[in-house]
């Protein structure tokens, strides 16, 4: 099977579900968001780990912009192939929507154009090639 390479010109991040205003952001939109840095350890289930400085936007900023509905209890992160990770709203509060690591833009293997950095979770829940965030009304 061929490698899926996402085109920054056509890629979109959508945020939907238990929110007031659905969002659809381009790569340029994501890069224009207020940026922050988080030092976090990516702990891979295959036995290796790396501590890096990740840079991007806080998910909470986008959830505030979208407006959470009272019934929101968690989020579902999905990549371009539909690979999911479920997080509680408390865990969603720590998510960095990262575009850079070590001061460099992501390459494909880091999850270009966008990956979730979830410091309290193992690496398999740091969804790469992120395309969709669904706010859930039930887990």
N, CA, C and O atoms as a GROMACS GRO file, in nm:
protein
  556
    1UNK      N    1   0.085  -0.120   0.000
    1UNK     CA    2   0.000   0.000   0.000
    1UNK      C    3   0.088   0.124   0.000
    1UNK      O    4   0.189   0.129   0.070
    2UNK      N    5   0.049   0.223  -0.080
    2UNK     CA    6   0.126   0.346  -0.092
    2UNK      C    7   0.111   0.436   0.030
    2UNK      O    8   0.012   0.430   0.102
    3UNK      N    9   0.210   0.519   0.049
    3UNK     CA   10   0.210   0.615   0.159
    3UNK      C   11   0.115   0.730   0.128
    3UNK      O   12   0.116   0.785   0.017
    4UNK      N   13   0.032   0.764   0.224
    4UNK     CA   14  -0.057   0.879   0.210
    4UNK      C   15   0.019   1.004   0.252
    4UNK      O   16   0.062   1.014   0.367
    5UNK      N   17   0.036   1.097   0.162
    5UNK     CA   18   0.102   1.223   0.194
    5UNK      C   19  -0.004   1.334   0.183
    5UNK      O   20  -0.065   1.353   0.078
    6UNK      N   21  -0.023   1.405   0.292
    6UNK     CA   22  -0.125   1.508   0.294
    6UNK      C   23  -0.073   1.638   0.233
    6UNK      O   24   0.038   1.682   0.262
    7UNK      N   25  -0.155   1.697   0.149
    7UNK     CA   26  -0.122   1.821   0.082
    7UNK      C   27  -0.168   1.938   0.169
    7UNK      O   28  -0.288   1.948   0.198
    8UNK      N   29  -0.078   2.026   0.211
    8UNK     CA   30  -0.119   2.137   0.297
    8UNK      C   31  -0.217   2.232   0.230
    8UNK      O   32  -0.286   2.308   0.299
    9UNK      N   33  -0.225   2.229   0.097
    9UNK     CA   34  -0.320   2.316   0.026
    9UNK      C   35  -0.464   2.266   0.036
    9UNK      O   36  -0.558   2.345   0.031
   10UNK      N   37  -0.482   2.134   0.049
   10UNK     CA   38  -0.617   2.076   0.050
   10UNK      C   39  -0.655   2.016   0.185
   10UNK      O   40  -0.773   1.990   0.209
   11UNK      N   41  -0.557   1.995   0.274
   11UNK     CA   42  -0.583   1.937   0.407
   11UNK      C   43  -0.673   2.030   0.488
   11UNK      O   44  -0.663   2.152   0.477
   12UNK      N   45  -0.762   1.972   0.569
   12UNK     CA   46  -0.846   2.049   0.661
   12UNK      C   47  -0.852   1.977   0.795
   12UNK      O   48  -0.849   1.854   0.801
   13UNK      N   49  -0.861   2.055   0.902
   13UNK     CA   50  -0.894   2.004   1.035
   13UNK      C   51  -1.037   2.047   1.062
   13UNK      O   52  -1.068   2.166   1.060
   14UNK      N   53  -1.124   1.950   1.089
   14UNK     CA   54  -1.262   1.983   1.122
   14UNK      C   55  -1.286   1.954   1.270
   14UNK      O   56  -1.234   1.858   1.325
   15UNK      N   57  -1.366   2.040   1.331
   15UNK     CA   58  -1.406   2.022   1.471
   15UNK      C   59  -1.558   2.027   1.472
   15UNK      O   60  -1.619   2.126   1.430
   16UNK      N   61  -1.619   1.919   1.520
   16UNK     CA   62  -1.764   1.909   1.519
   16UNK      C   63  -1.814   1.835   1.641
   16UNK      O   64  -1.741   1.814   1.738
   17UNK      N   65  -1.940   1.795   1.636
   17UNK     CA   66  -2.001   1.721   1.747
   17UNK      C   67  -2.074   1.813   1.842
   17UNK      O   68  -2.148   1.902   1.799
   18UNK      N   69  -2.052   1.792   1.972
   18UNK     CA   70  -2.126   1.865   2.077
   18UNK      C   71  -2.069   2.005   2.098
   18UNK      O   72  -2.024   2.040   2.208
   19UNK      N   73  -2.072   2.084   1.990
   19UNK     CA   74  -2.025   2.223   1.994
   19UNK      C   75  -2.130   2.312   1.929
   19UNK      O   76  -2.222   2.263   1.863
   20UNK      N   77  -2.116   2.441   1.948
   20UNK     CA   78  -2.212   2.538   1.895
   20UNK      C   79  -2.177   2.575   1.750
   20UNK      O   80  -2.266   2.583   1.665
   21UNK      N   81  -2.049   2.597   1.722
   21UNK     CA   82  -2.005   2.642   1.590
   21UNK      C   83  -1.901   2.545   1.533
   21UNK      O   84  -1.786   2.548   1.576
   22UNK      N   85  -1.939   2.461   1.437
   22UNK     CA   86  -1.839   2.372   1.376
   22UNK      C   87  -1.729   2.453   1.308
   22UNK      O   88  -1.753   2.561   1.254
   23UNK      N   89  -1.607   2.400   1.313
   23UNK     CA   90  -1.491   2.468   1.255
   23UNK      C   91  -1.428   2.382   1.147
   23UNK      O   92  -1.429   2.259   1.155
   24UNK      N   93  -1.374   2.448   1.045
   24UNK     CA   94  -1.293   2.382   0.943
   24UNK      C   95  -1.174   2.473   0.919
   24UNK      O   96  -1.188   2.586   0.872
   25UNK      N   97  -1.054   2.423   0.953
   25UNK     CA   98  -0.934   2.506   0.944
   25UNK      C   99  -0.839   2.453   0.839
   25UNK      O  100  -0.821   2.332   0.824
   26UNK      N  101  -0.777   2.545   0.766
   26UNK     CA  102  -0.671   2.511   0.673
   26UNK      C  103  -0.539   2.503   0.750
   26UNK      O  104  -0.532   2.539   0.868
   27UNK      N  105  -0.436   2.455   0.682
   27UNK     CA  106  -0.302   2.452   0.743
   27UNK      C  107  -0.258   2.594   0.778
   27UNK      O  108  -0.201   2.616   0.884
   28UNK      N  109  -0.284   2.689   0.690
   28UNK     CA  110  -0.249   2.829   0.717
   28UNK      C  111  -0.324   2.882   0.839
   28UNK      O  112  -0.267   2.956   0.919
   29UNK      N  113  -0.452   2.843   0.854
   29UNK     CA  114  -0.530   2.883   0.971
   29UNK      C  115  -0.465   2.831   1.099
   29UNK      O  116  -0.454   2.904   1.198
   30UNK      N  117  -0.423   2.705   1.097
   30UNK     CA  118  -0.362   2.643   1.216
   30UNK      C  119  -0.231   2.713   1.249
   30UNK      O  120  -0.203   2.742   1.365
   31UNK      N  121  -0.151   2.741   1.147
   31UNK     CA  122  -0.022   2.808   1.170
   31UNK      C  123  -0.041   2.950   1.224
   31UNK      O  124   0.046   3.002   1.293
   32UNK      N  125  -0.155   3.013   1.193
   32UNK     CA  126  -0.182   3.151   1.238
   32UNK      C  127  -0.237   3.157   1.381
   32UNK      O  128  -0.246   3.266   1.438
   33UNK      N  129  -0.272   3.042   1.439
   33UNK     CA  130  -0.324   3.042   1.576
   33UNK      C  131  -0.213   3.079   1.675
   33UNK      O  132  -0.095   3.060   1.645
   34UNK      N  133  -0.250   3.132   1.792
   34UNK     CA  134  -0.148   3.157   1.893
   34UNK      C  135  -0.071   3.028   1.923
   34UNK      O  136  -0.130   2.923   1.947
   35UNK      N  137   0.060   3.039   1.921
   35UNK     CA  138   0.145   2.921   1.934
   35UNK      C  139   0.205   2.912   2.074
   35UNK      O  140   0.234   3.013   2.138
   36UNK      N  141   0.221   2.789   2.120
   36UNK     CA  142   0.284   2.765   2.249
   36UNK      C  143   0.377   2.645   2.236
   36UNK      O  144   0.367   2.568   2.140
   37UNK      N  145   0.467   2.631   2.332
   37UNK     CA  146   0.559   2.517   2.333
   37UNK      C  147   0.534   2.432   2.454
   37UNK      O  148   0.505   2.483   2.563
   38UNK      N  149   0.544   2.300   2.435
   38UNK     CA  150   0.528   2.204   2.543
   38UNK      C  151   0.644   2.105   2.534
   38UNK      O  152   0.669   2.049   2.427
   39UNK      N  153   0.714   2.084   2.644
   39UNK     CA  154   0.815   1.979   2.648
   39UNK      C  155   0.746   1.854   2.698
   39UNK      O  156   0.693   1.851   2.809
   40UNK      N  157   0.747   1.750   2.616
   40UNK     CA  158   0.676   1.627   2.651
   40UNK      C  159   0.752   1.507   2.597
   40UNK      O  160   0.825   1.517   2.498
   41UNK      N  161   0.734   1.393   2.662
   41UNK     CA  162   0.798   1.269   2.623
   41UNK      C  163   0.701   1.182   2.545
   41UNK      O  164   0.596   1.144   2.595
   42UNK      N  165   0.739   1.153   2.422
   42UNK     CA  166   0.665   1.059   2.338
   42UNK      C  167   0.713   0.920   2.375
   42UNK      O  168   0.828   0.884   2.349
   43UNK      N  169   0.624   0.843   2.436
   43UNK     CA  170   0.656   0.710   2.487
   43UNK      C  171   0.589   0.608   2.395
   43UNK      O  172   0.469   0.583   2.405
   44UNK      N  173   0.670   0.549   2.308
   44UNK     CA  174   0.616   0.457   2.207
   44UNK      C  175   0.602   0.317   2.266
   44UNK      O  176   0.684   0.274   2.347
   45UNK      N  177   0.497   0.248   2.225
   45UNK     CA  178   0.474   0.112   2.276
   45UNK      C  179   0.577   0.013   2.226
   45UNK      O  180   0.586  -0.098   2.280
   46UNK      N  181   0.656   0.048   2.124
   46UNK     CA  182   0.758  -0.044   2.075
   46UNK      C  183   0.888  -0.036   2.156
   46UNK      O  184   0.987  -0.101   2.122
   47UNK      N  185   0.887   0.044   2.264
   47UNK     CA  186   0.999   0.041   2.357
   47UNK      C  187   1.091   0.162   2.355
   47UNK      O  188   1.181   0.169   2.440
   48UNK      N  189   1.075   0.254   2.266
   48UNK     CA  190   1.161   0.372   2.265
   48UNK      C  191   1.082   0.494   2.313
   48UNK      O  192   0.960   0.493   2.317
   49UNK      N  193   1.156   0.597   2.348
   49UNK     CA  194   1.092   0.722   2.387
   49UNK      C  195   1.184   0.837   2.351
   49UNK      O  196   1.304   0.819   2.332
   50UNK      N  197   1.125   0.956   2.343
   50UNK     CA  198   1.202   1.076   2.314
   50UNK      C  199   1.134   1.195   2.380
   50UNK      O  200   1.012   1.209   2.372
   51UNK      N  201   1.213   1.278   2.444
   51UNK     CA  202   1.161   1.401   2.503
   51UNK      C  203   1.198   1.516   2.410
   51UNK      O  204   1.315   1.538   2.378
   52UNK      N  205   1.095   1.588   2.367
   52UNK     CA  206   1.114   1.693   2.268
   52UNK      C  207   1.034   1.817   2.308
   52UNK      O  208   0.945   1.812   2.393
   53UNK      N  209   1.069   1.929   2.244
   53UNK     CA  210   0.989   2.051   2.255
   53UNK      C  211   0.896   2.054   2.134
   53UNK      O  212   0.940   2.063   2.019
   54UNK      N  213   0.765   2.045   2.162
   54UNK     CA  214   0.661   2.044   2.060
   54UNK      C  215   0.599   2.183   2.054
   54UNK      O  216   0.583   2.249   2.157
   55UNK      N  217   0.565   2.228   1.935
   55UNK     CA  218   0.509   2.362   1.918
   55UNK      C  219   0.380   2.354   1.839
   55UNK      O  220   0.369   2.279   1.741
   56UNK      N  221   0.280   2.432   1.883
   56UNK     CA  222   0.153   2.436   1.812
   56UNK      C  223   0.050   2.513   1.892
   56UNK      O  224   0.083   2.593   1.979
   57UNK      N  225  -0.076   2.487   1.859
   57UNK     CA  226  -0.188   2.556   1.924
   57UNK      C  227  -0.252   2.468   2.029
   57UNK      O  228  -0.255   2.345   2.015
   58UNK      N  229  -0.304   2.530   2.133
   58UNK     CA  230  -0.376   2.454   2.235
   58UNK      C  231  -0.516   2.420   2.186
   58UNK      O  232  -0.587   2.505   2.133
   59UNK      N  233  -0.554   2.293   2.202
   59UNK     CA  234  -0.687   2.251   2.163
   59UNK      C  235  -0.794   2.332   2.236
   59UNK      O  236  -0.899   2.362   2.179
   60UNK      N  237  -0.769   2.366   2.361
   60UNK     CA  238  -0.869   2.441   2.438
   60UNK      C  239  -0.904   2.574   2.372
   60UNK      O  240  -1.018   2.619   2.381
   61UNK      N  241  -0.807   2.637   2.303
   61UNK     CA  242  -0.836   2.763   2.233
   61UNK      C  243  -0.940   2.740   2.124
   61UNK      O  244  -1.031   2.821   2.107
   62UNK      N  245  -0.927   2.630   2.049
   62UNK     CA  246  -1.022   2.602   1.942
   62UNK      C  247  -1.157   2.558   1.998
   62UNK      O  248  -1.261   2.591   1.942
   63UNK      N  249  -1.155   2.483   2.109
   63UNK     CA  250  -1.282   2.441   2.169
   63UNK      C  251  -1.358   2.563   2.224
   63UNK      O  252  -1.481   2.568   2.218
   64UNK      N  253  -1.284   2.659   2.276
   64UNK     CA  254  -1.347   2.784   2.323
   64UNK      C  255  -1.408   2.858   2.204
   64UNK      O  256  -1.520   2.909   2.213
   65UNK      N  257  -1.336   2.865   2.094
   65UNK     CA  258  -1.385   2.931   1.973
   65UNK      C  259  -1.511   2.860   1.920
   65UNK      O  260  -1.606   2.926   1.877
   66UNK      N  261  -1.512   2.727   1.924
   66UNK     CA  262  -1.626   2.650   1.873
   66UNK      C  263  -1.746   2.655   1.968
   66UNK      O  264  -1.860   2.644   1.925
   67UNK      N  265  -1.719   2.672   2.098
   67UNK     CA  266  -1.826   2.676   2.198
   67UNK      C  267  -1.876   2.538   2.235
   67UNK      O  268  -1.952   2.477   2.160
   68UNK      N  269  -1.834   2.488   2.349
   68UNK     CA  270  -1.877   2.355   2.394
   68UNK      C  271  -2.023   2.357   2.438
   68UNK      O  272  -2.068   2.451   2.503
   69UNK      N  273  -2.094   2.253   2.402
   69UNK     CA  274  -2.230   2.235   2.453
   69UNK      C  275  -2.219   2.174   2.593
   69UNK      O  276  -2.120   2.109   2.624
   70UNK      N  277  -2.321   2.195   2.679
   70UNK     CA  278  -2.315   2.144   2.816
   70UNK      C  279  -2.297   1.993   2.825
   70UNK      O  280  -2.240   1.943   2.923
   71UNK      N  281  -2.344   1.919   2.725
   71UNK     CA  282  -2.336   1.772   2.730
   71UNK      C  283  -2.200   1.716   2.686
   71UNK      O  284  -2.182   1.595   2.686
   72UNK      N  285  -2.105   1.802   2.649
   72UNK     CA  286  -1.973   1.756   2.605
   72UNK      C  287  -1.901   1.684   2.719
   72UNK      O  288  -1.883   1.739   2.828
   73UNK      N  289  -1.859   1.558   2.692
   73UNK     CA  290  -1.791   1.479   2.795
   73UNK      C  291  -1.654   1.430   2.753
   73UNK      O  292  -1.577   1.381   2.836
   74UNK      N  293  -1.621   1.442   2.624
   74UNK     CA  294  -1.492   1.394   2.578
   74UNK      C  295  -1.471   1.430   2.433
   74UNK      O  296  -1.555   1.495   2.370
   75UNK      N  297  -1.357   1.386   2.380
   75UNK     CA  298  -1.327   1.411   2.240
   75UNK      C  299  -1.278   1.283   2.173
   75UNK      O  300  -1.225   1.193   2.238
   76UNK      N  301  -1.298   1.279   2.044
   76UNK     CA  302  -1.247   1.172   1.959
   76UNK      C  303  -1.156   1.238   1.857
   76UNK      O  304  -1.200   1.322   1.779
   77UNK      N  305  -1.028   1.199   1.858
   77UNK     CA  306  -0.932   1.246   1.759
   77UNK      C  307  -0.927   1.142   1.648
   77UNK      O  308  -0.924   1.022   1.675
   78UNK      N  309  -0.927   1.187   1.522
   78UNK     CA  310  -0.918   1.093   1.409
   78UNK      C  311  -0.813   1.140   1.311
   78UNK      O  312  -0.798   1.259   1.284
   79UNK      N  313  -0.739   1.041   1.256
   79UNK     CA  314  -0.642   1.074   1.153
   79UNK      C  315  -0.704   1.056   1.014
   79UNK      O  316  -0.822   1.023   1.003
   80UNK      N  317  -0.626   1.078   0.912
   80UNK     CA  318  -0.674   1.074   0.774
   80UNK      C  319  -0.734   0.938   0.737
   80UNK      O  320  -0.819   0.931   0.649
   81UNK      N  321  -0.691   0.830   0.804
   81UNK     CA  322  -0.743   0.696   0.773
   81UNK      C  323  -0.859   0.657   0.865
   81UNK      O  324  -0.918   0.550   0.848
   82UNK      N  325  -0.892   0.744   0.962
   82UNK     CA  326  -0.998   0.712   1.057
   82UNK      C  327  -0.949   0.656   1.189
   82UNK      O  328  -1.030   0.627   1.278
   83UNK      N  329  -0.816   0.640   1.205
   83UNK     CA  330  -0.759   0.589   1.331
   83UNK      C  331  -0.803   0.681   1.445
   83UNK      O  332  -0.782   0.802   1.437
   84UNK      N  333  -0.862   0.625   1.553
   84UNK     CA  334  -0.917   0.709   1.660
   84UNK      C  335  -0.838   0.705   1.791
   84UNK      O  336  -0.765   0.610   1.819
   85UNK      N  337  -0.855   0.809   1.870
   85UNK     CA  338  -0.813   0.810   2.011
   85UNK      C  339  -0.920   0.887   2.088
   85UNK      O  340  -0.959   0.997   2.049
   86UNK      N  341  -0.967   0.829   2.198
   86UNK     CA  342  -1.068   0.891   2.282
   86UNK      C  343  -1.001   0.956   2.403
   86UNK      O  344  -0.912   0.896   2.464
   87UNK      N  345  -1.043   1.077   2.437
   87UNK     CA  346  -0.990   1.147   2.554
   87UNK      C  347  -1.107   1.209   2.630
   87UNK      O  348  -1.208   1.248   2.571
   88UNK      N  349  -1.092   1.217   2.761
   88UNK     CA  350  -1.191   1.288   2.842
   88UNK      C  351  -1.173   1.438   2.821
   88UNK      O  352  -1.073   1.481   2.764
   89UNK      N  353  -1.269   1.518   2.867
   89UNK     CA  354  -1.255   1.664   2.854
   89UNK      C  355  -1.136   1.712   2.937
   89UNK      O  356  -1.067   1.806   2.896
   90UNK      N  357  -1.110   1.649   3.052
   90UNK     CA  358  -0.993   1.688   3.132
   90UNK      C  359  -0.865   1.663   3.053
   90UNK      O  360  -0.775   1.748   3.053
   91UNK      N  361  -0.855   1.550   2.985
   91UNK     CA  362  -0.737   1.520   2.904
   91UNK      C  363  -0.730   1.613   2.783
   91UNK      O  364  -0.621   1.652   2.740
   92UNK      N  365  -0.845   1.648   2.727
   92UNK     CA  366  -0.848   1.740   2.613
   92UNK      C  367  -0.783   1.873   2.649
   92UNK      O  368  -0.726   1.941   2.563
   93UNK      N  369  -0.791   1.910   2.777
   93UNK     CA  370  -0.733   2.034   2.823
   93UNK      C  371  -0.582   2.041   2.812
   93UNK      O  372  -0.525   2.150   2.817
   94UNK      N  373  -0.516   1.926   2.799
   94UNK     CA  374  -0.370   1.926   2.789
   94UNK      C  375  -0.321   1.907   2.645
   94UNK      O  376  -0.200   1.910   2.622
   95UNK      N  377  -0.412   1.887   2.549
   95UNK     CA  378  -0.372   1.856   2.412
   95UNK      C  379  -0.313   1.977   2.341
   95UNK      O  380  -0.370   2.087   2.342
   96UNK      N  381  -0.198   1.954   2.281
   96UNK     CA  382  -0.135   2.052   2.194
   96UNK      C  383  -0.154   2.002   2.051
   96UNK      O  384  -0.119   1.888   2.020
   97UNK      N  385  -0.208   2.087   1.964
   97UNK     CA  386  -0.220   2.054   1.822
   97UNK      C  387  -0.090   2.098   1.757
   97UNK      O  388  -0.075   2.213   1.714
   98UNK      N  389   0.004   2.006   1.750
   98UNK     CA  390   0.142   2.040   1.715
   98UNK      C  391   0.167   2.037   1.565
   98UNK      O  392   0.116   1.952   1.492
   99UNK      N  393   0.247   2.134   1.522
   99UNK     CA  394   0.291   2.146   1.382
   99UNK      C  395   0.443   2.139   1.370
   99UNK      O  396   0.496   2.118   1.261
  100UNK      N  397   0.514   2.155   1.483
  100UNK     CA  398   0.660   2.160   1.484
  100UNK      C  399   0.714   2.077   1.601
  100UNK      O  400   0.648   2.062   1.704
  101UNK      N  401   0.835   2.025   1.584
  101UNK     CA  402   0.909   1.959   1.692
  101UNK      C  403   1.054   2.004   1.682
  101UNK      O  404   1.111   2.008   1.573
  102UNK      N  405   1.113   2.038   1.796
  102UNK     CA  406   1.251   2.083   1.796
  102UNK      C  407   1.274   2.205   1.709
  102UNK      O  408   1.383   2.223   1.654
  103UNK      N  409   1.171   2.290   1.695
  103UNK     CA  410   1.183   2.411   1.615
  103UNK      C  411   1.168   2.390   1.465
  103UNK      O  412   1.179   2.486   1.388
  104UNK      N  413   1.143   2.267   1.422
  104UNK     CA  414   1.130   2.237   1.279
  104UNK      C  415   0.989   2.193   1.245
  104UNK      O  416   0.926   2.123   1.325
  105UNK      N  417   0.937   2.232   1.128
  105UNK     CA  418   0.806   2.182   1.086
  105UNK      C  419   0.810   2.029   1.074
  105UNK      O  420   0.914   1.972   1.042
  106UNK      N  421   0.698   1.966   1.100
  106UNK     CA  422   0.691   1.821   1.088
  106UNK      C  423   0.722   1.774   0.947
  106UNK      O  424   0.692   1.842   0.849
  107UNK      N  425   0.784   1.657   0.941
  107UNK     CA  426   0.789   1.584   0.814
  107UNK      C  427   0.675   1.482   0.818
  107UNK      O  428   0.600   1.475   0.915
  108UNK      N  429   0.664   1.403   0.714
  108UNK     CA  430   0.554   1.307   0.706
  108UNK      C  431   0.554   1.213   0.827
  108UNK      O  432   0.448   1.188   0.885
  109UNK      N  433   0.669   1.161   0.865
  109UNK     CA  434   0.674   1.058   0.970
  109UNK      C  435   0.643   1.113   1.108
  109UNK      O  436   0.605   1.037   1.197
  110UNK      N  437   0.657   1.243   1.128
  110UNK     CA  438   0.616   1.304   1.254
  110UNK      C  439   0.466   1.333   1.256
  110UNK      O  440   0.410   1.365   1.361
  111UNK      N  441   0.399   1.322   1.140
  111UNK     CA  442   0.256   1.341   1.135
  111UNK      C  443   0.210   1.465   1.060
  111UNK      O  444   0.099   1.512   1.081
  112UNK      N  445   0.295   1.519   0.970
  112UNK     CA  446   0.260   1.639   0.895
  112UNK      C  447   0.121   1.624   0.835
  112UNK      O  448   0.088   1.518   0.782
  113UNK      N  449   0.039   1.726   0.844
  113UNK     CA  450   0.069   1.862   0.890
  113UNK      C  451   0.040   1.885   1.039
  113UNK      O  452   0.080   1.987   1.096
  114UNK      N  453  -0.031   1.789   1.104
  114UNK     CA  454  -0.076   1.814   1.242
  114UNK      C  455  -0.085   1.684   1.319
  114UNK      O  456  -0.134   1.583   1.268
  115UNK      N  457  -0.037   1.688   1.443
  115UNK     CA  458  -0.053   1.574   1.532
  115UNK      C  459  -0.093   1.624   1.670
  115UNK      O  460  -0.063   1.737   1.707
  116UNK      N  461  -0.161   1.539   1.743
  116UNK     CA  462  -0.198   1.570   1.881
  116UNK      C  463  -0.084   1.528   1.972
  116UNK      O  464  -0.035   1.416   1.964
  117UNK      N  465  -0.043   1.618   2.059
  117UNK     CA  466   0.054   1.586   2.165
  117UNK      C  467  -0.027   1.579   2.294
  117UNK      O  468  -0.089   1.676   2.336
  118UNK      N  469  -0.026   1.460   2.356
  118UNK     CA  470  -0.106   1.434   2.476
  118UNK      C  471  -0.010   1.383   2.584
  118UNK      O  472   0.008   1.262   2.599
  119UNK      N  473   0.052   1.475   2.660
  119UNK     CA  474   0.160   1.436   2.751
  119UNK      C  475   0.127   1.324   2.849
  119UNK      O  476   0.216   1.247   2.885
  120UNK      N  477   0.003   1.311   2.892
  120UNK     CA  478  -0.030   1.207   2.991
  120UNK      C  479  -0.060   1.071   2.928
  120UNK      O  480  -0.083   0.974   3.000
  121UNK      N  481  -0.058   1.062   2.798
  121UNK     CA  482  -0.092   0.937   2.728
  121UNK      C  483   0.029   0.879   2.655
  121UNK      O  484   0.126   0.949   2.626
  122UNK      N  485   0.021   0.747   2.627
  122UNK     CA  486   0.125   0.680   2.550
  122UNK      C  487   0.120   0.728   2.405
  122UNK      O  488   0.020   0.785   2.361
  123UNK      N  489   0.227   0.706   2.333
  123UNK     CA  490   0.243   0.757   2.197
  123UNK      C  491   0.136   0.717   2.099
  123UNK      O  492   0.105   0.793   2.008
  124UNK      N  493   0.078   0.598   2.114
  124UNK     CA  494  -0.024   0.555   2.017
  124UNK      C  495  -0.150   0.640   2.024
  124UNK      O  496  -0.236   0.630   1.936
  125UNK      N  497  -0.163   0.723   2.127
  125UNK     CA  498  -0.277   0.814   2.134
  125UNK      C  499  -0.240   0.958   2.095
  125UNK      O  500  -0.322   1.049   2.105
  126UNK      N  501  -0.117   0.977   2.052
  126UNK     CA  502  -0.074   1.105   1.996
  126UNK      C  503  -0.103   1.099   1.846
  126UNK      O  504  -0.011   1.079   1.766
  127UNK      N  505  -0.227   1.115   1.809
  127UNK     CA  506  -0.272   1.090   1.672
  127UNK      C  507  -0.196   1.178   1.572
  127UNK      O  508  -0.193   1.300   1.583
  128UNK      N  509  -0.134   1.109   1.475
  128UNK     CA  510  -0.063   1.178   1.366
  128UNK      C  511  -0.159   1.198   1.249
  128UNK      O  512  -0.263   1.133   1.242
  129UNK      N  513  -0.123   1.288   1.159
  129UNK     CA  514  -0.202   1.315   1.038
  129UNK      C  515  -0.346   1.348   1.075
  129UNK      O  516  -0.441   1.302   1.010
  130UNK      N  517  -0.362   1.427   1.179
  130UNK     CA  518  -0.492   1.460   1.237
  130UNK      C  519  -0.578   1.537   1.138
  130UNK      O  520  -0.532   1.635   1.078
  131UNK      N  521  -0.704   1.494   1.121
  131UNK     CA  522  -0.795   1.562   1.030
  131UNK      C  523  -0.928   1.597   1.096
  131UNK      O  524  -1.001   1.683   1.046
  132UNK      N  525  -0.961   1.531   1.208
  132UNK     CA  526  -1.094   1.552   1.266
  132UNK      C  527  -1.090   1.543   1.418
  132UNK      O  528  -1.024   1.456   1.476
  133UNK      N  529  -1.162   1.635   1.481
  133UNK     CA  530  -1.184   1.630   1.626
  133UNK      C  531  -1.334   1.636   1.646
  133UNK      O  532  -1.399   1.733   1.608
  134UNK      N  533  -1.388   1.532   1.708
  134UNK     CA  534  -1.530   1.528   1.737
  134UNK      C  535  -1.550   1.540   1.887
  134UNK      O  536  -1.495   1.462   1.964
  135UNK      N  537  -1.628   1.638   1.928
  135UNK     CA  538  -1.661   1.654   2.070
  135UNK      C  539  -1.781   1.562   2.097
  135UNK      O  540  -1.884   1.571   2.031
  136UNK      N  541  -1.764   1.474   2.194
  136UNK     CA  542  -1.862   1.371   2.222
  136UNK      C  543  -1.959   1.408   2.333
  136UNK      O  544  -1.920   1.470   2.432
  137UNK      N  545  -2.085   1.371   2.316
  137UNK     CA  546  -2.186   1.392   2.419
  137UNK      C  547  -2.193   1.271   2.513
  137UNK      O  548  -2.254   1.279   2.620
  138UNK      N  549  -2.130   1.159   2.475
  138UNK     CA  550  -2.118   1.043   2.564
  138UNK      C  551  -1.995   0.964   2.520
  138UNK      O  552  -1.956   0.967   2.404
  139UNK      N  553  -1.934   0.893   2.615
  139UNK     CA  554  -1.815   0.815   2.584
  139UNK      C  555  -1.850   0.670   2.552
  139UNK      O  556  -1.761   0.590   2.524
   0.00000   0.00000   0.00000
